[in-house]
Amino acid sequence: MPLDTTTLKASILDALLLTAEVSGSVDPDSKAEVKKVADALGDAIDTWVKTGTVTTSVNTVVPLGIPVATAGTAAAQTGATTGPGAGSGSGTGSIA
């Protein structure tokens, strides 16, 4: 799931405008400048979050009796697994 930077920027803008309204320092001309600050903060936060690294471990078990088949040759065979199988691994990636 991608990060929703547009919503982040809108939330920052709302917070900055609320602060300005509470302090009495907001006017129609300054709203555009406040939006620029909100956009810059949103981009900075988005960039920072995306520098994170995600590491995960995966473990799986395949039970016995799973149907299997080969195809494409005269030696094509069908059957089922005769015992359980297991797999594991790990991976590292970035946040998008």
C-alpha positions, 0 to 999 in steps of 0.5 A: 500500500503506497503512502498517502502523501496528499492526505498527509499534506492536507492534515498538516495544512489543517493543523497549521491553519488552525494554529494560525487561526488560534493565534489570530495571524491568518489572512487570505494572503498568507494561506498560500504561504502556509500551504507551501509550508504544509506541502514541504513538510509533507514531502519531507515526512514522506521522504523520511518514512520511505528511507526505512527498511522493512525486514521480514521472515517467511516460514511455510509448510506444504502438507503431504498429499498436494497434487503435482503434475509435470507436462510437456514430455512423454514422461509427464507424470501426475501424483501427490507429495509423499511427505511434508515440505518446509521452506523459510527465508527472509527479505529486505526491501524499502517502503514505497 
